[in-house]
Amino acid sequence: MQYYLFFKAMLSFHMVVKHRSFTQAAQKLQTSKSSISKDVVWLENELGVKLLFRTTRQVNPTKVGLEFFQFCEKILLEASNAKSMTSRFQSEPFGKIRISAPYTFGSHKLLPILQDFLKQYPKMELDFYLNTENQEHALSKDEIDVSIIIARTPPENFAATKLMDISWKFCASPQYLISHPEITHPKDIQNHQCLTYRHRHTEQYILKLQSINGEEFNANINSRIVCNSSEVLIKCAVDDFGLAYLPEYLISEQLKTNKLVTILDSWFLEKEIAYAIYKPNLFLLPKVKMLLKNLKTNF
């Protein structure tokens, strides 16, 4: 028997019966409804019995399902007691924690928080991986404890903690805007030199924009400079080389000092979100739990 899968499926089943809902069980375990459903089906196949009566409106345990639920209650209580017994040895997190993050977000937003975390917990060590792409595959292989990703929705197979919204802005230097045609609508962008972030799988750059009034427009980007470094694009924008589209948190200092100004503020892409993702686990290591709590508090 694959004990990890068995106990994971047992926990999913327990939550479904406790809340009489696959949706609520998924919310409590911070995973997807489809993942909970797969766990229960796997468990029924493994045990060779039907555990649940399912209809479109409700979920109820079978007779054997109810007895198995009571068995699960005892197992989870013992697990909780074991955790409480060891908690006195875990008052302060220690050891190495492995985190991955997109390079720019990691170095600008995440690093200061991690530095404070290490100062607060001197027994902690940090393995910090910065990359240009999301690293779910490393999380799957147990190479990473927590991965920070930028996405519109978190991946289904992992638990996720929301950190912050990522909003993007069109920006350019005042001098560039003075010396080039006025921009009042996204259609005007095609007449400008653009500074574009390079995405690995993209050759053609089109921004699907929407206005606050609901108007939609696909803006074709004529790139004079393409680069996979936001810092380089910011410098080029400050030095009057063209129009850039960048995360607002990256250009806050340049906006304050008027080195850059924003345009087309009533137009936007669908907002992205920074998530901390990690493997769903009933018993998260104290160091991981403490880190997630710290990230949620400080973002």
N, C-alpha and C positions, 0 to 999 in steps of 0.2 A: 504493500500500500504506500502511496505517496503521501506521507503524513502532512507535509506543508499544504498540499492542495486540499487534503481532507479537512484540516482545521480551518483553512480559509473558507471553504464551502460551508462548513458547519456554522461559522460565524455569520455568513450571509443568510443562511436559512434561519438562524436564530433571530436575526434582526427583522426578517420578513414576517415571521410569526408574531414577534413582539409588537410590531407596528401594523400588522395586517396590510402591508403595502410594500411592493417592490420599490416604488419611488422613494418613500421615506427611508427604507433600508439603505438605498444608495446614498441618500443625503447624509445619513448618520455615519456611514463608512467612508464618505468622501470619494465615491467612485460612481460609475455609470449604472443605470438601470439594466442595461444589456449585460454588464459584467455580473451583476447579482443573479440575473436569470440564468446565465451560463453556469454559475456556481451551483445553483439549486438543481439544475438538470444533471450536472456531473455527479452531484451527491446522490440523487435518486438512482442513477445508473450504477454508481459504485456500490450502493447498498442493496439494489435490486428490489426496491419498494417505492410506492408512490407516497410522497410526504405531504403534498399540498393539493387541495381542490382550488382550481383557478377559474374565475369568471372575469368578465370585463369590468365588474364593479367591486369585487372583493376577493380576498385570498384567505382560505381557512385550512388549518392542518387536518390531515386524515387522522384516524385513530392512532396508527403507528407513528404518524408525524408528531402528534401531541406528546406521545411518550418520548420520542427522540428529542423533542424540544426541551422537555424536563431534564433529560440527560445532559443536553447542551448547557442548560442553566448551571448545573453542578460543576461541569468542566470549567466554564467561564468564571465561576465564583472562586474555584481553586486557583485559576490563573491569576485572578485579581489579588488573592491572598499572597501568592508567591511574589507578585510584583510589589505589594506593600512591604513584605518581609525584607526585600532587597533595597527598598527606597532609602534607607538610612545610609547605605553605602554610595548613594547617587545624589547627594545633596548638591554637589558641584560637578558640572559636566567636565569630562577630561578626554584626552586622546585626540586623534586626528579626524578632522571632518573634511570631506571632499566635495567641492562645489564647482559647478561649471556655469558660465554666463556668457552672453554675447559680449564681444570685446569692448565696445563703446559703453554699453550700459554698465558692464562690470567695473570698468575703470572709473567711470564718472559718478555713478549713483550707488553701486553696491560696495565698492572698496571702503569708503569712509565708515559705513555701517559695520562691515566686518572688522575693521580696525578697532572700533569701539567695543565690539563683541569680544575680541581677543584681550583687550585691556580689562574688561569686566571679568573674564574667566581665564586667568593666567595658565591654567593647566591644559587649555585647548591649543591644538596645532591646526594649521590650515593648509590644505592642498587646493589651490585656486587655479582652475583651468579657464582661460579666456579663449574664445573662438569666434568665428564669423557666422556660425550656424547653430541652430538649436541642437542639443545633445541628448535627445531621448534615448538613442541607442546605447549610449554609455551608461545611462541609468538602468536600462534593461539588463546590462551585463554586470551590474554591481560594481562598476568602476567609479561611480559617482553616488554620493548620498543625497544631494539636493541639486537640481538643475534649474537655473533661471531661464525662462523662455519668454519671447515676445510673440504673442499670437492673439487672434481674435477670440478663440475659445481654447481651453486646455485640452490635451489629448485624453481620450476616454480611459486608457488603461492605467492612468496614474492619478493619485490624489493631488490636489492643487490648492495653493493659497494665493489669493490675489494680492499683489503688492501695490500696483499703481496703474492708472491709465496713461497711455502714451499718445499725446497729440502732436501732430506735425504741422509745420508752418512753411509757407512760401516766404523767402526772405532774400534780400540783396542789400548791397551797400547804398547809401544815399547817393553817392557819386554815380554809380552805375544807373540808378533809376533816373537821375537828372539827364543823363546823356543818351538815353534810349527811349523808344516809344512808350507811352503810358500803358499801364496794365490795369484794366477795369473788369476783365472777364477772362476765364481760362483759355478762351480761343486766342487771346493775345500772346499766350506763352510761345506759340510756334514761331513768333517773330523775334524771339530772344535766345541768347546763348544760355544754355542750362548746364548746371553742375549736378551730375547724377550719381547716386550711389549704385555701385555694381552689385547686382544679385547674381548668384552663381548660374541659375538656370534661365536667365532672361537676356535676350539680345535686343528686343524691341521694348521701348519704354513708353507705356501709356498709363496715365493716371486716371482712374475712374472716380470722378469727383461728384459731390452733391452739395448744393447750396442749402443754407438754412431755410430757404423757401421751398425746398423739395426739387428744384431743377437739377437735372443730371447732365454731365458733360464728360466725354472722354478726351483728355488733353494729350496730344502727341508731343513728346519731349524731344527736342533737337539738342543732343548733348555735345557740348564742346569739350567738356572734361568728364570722364567716367572714372570712378575710383571706389575701392572698397574700404576707404577710410573716411569717416565723417569729419575727423579733425582736418584732413587735407581739404575737404570741400568747404568747411567753414573758413579756412585761411584764404582759399581762392575767392570765396564770396566777399570777404572783408577787403580783399585786394582788387575788387571791381571787375572780376572775371565773368560774372554772370549771376543768374537766378538759381537759387538752391531750394530744395524742399527737405527740411530736416526736423528731427524731434525737437520740440520746444525746450525741453530741459537742457539740451546741448548748447543752445544759443542764448540762454538767459542773460549771461554776462555781456555778450555783444549787443543785445537789445538794450540793456541798461545804459551802456556807454554810447549808444547810437552808432556803433560801427556797422550794425545791420538794422534794417527795419523790415517789418512784415507787410505783406500785401495779400490781397484776396482773402481777407480774414473771414469772410462769410462763406467760403468754400472749404470743404474738408473731405478726406478719405474716411472710410469706416474706422473708428477708433480701435487701436490695438491696446493690449493689456500685458503688463509684465506679471508673470506667474512664477511662484516657486513650486516645482513639481517634485514628487517623490513617490516611492513605491507605497501603495496602501498596506498598512501594517497595524494590527491591533496594538502591538507593543513597540512603538517607536523608541529608538535609543534616546536616553536623556539628552545627549548632545544635539541630536537632530531636532527633538522637540523644543529644546531651548532656543536653537537657532531660528526655527520657524516662528516662534513667539516673538523673538527679537526683531526679525524682519518685518513681521506684521505691525509691530508697535512703531517702528522707525520709518516706515514708508508712508 
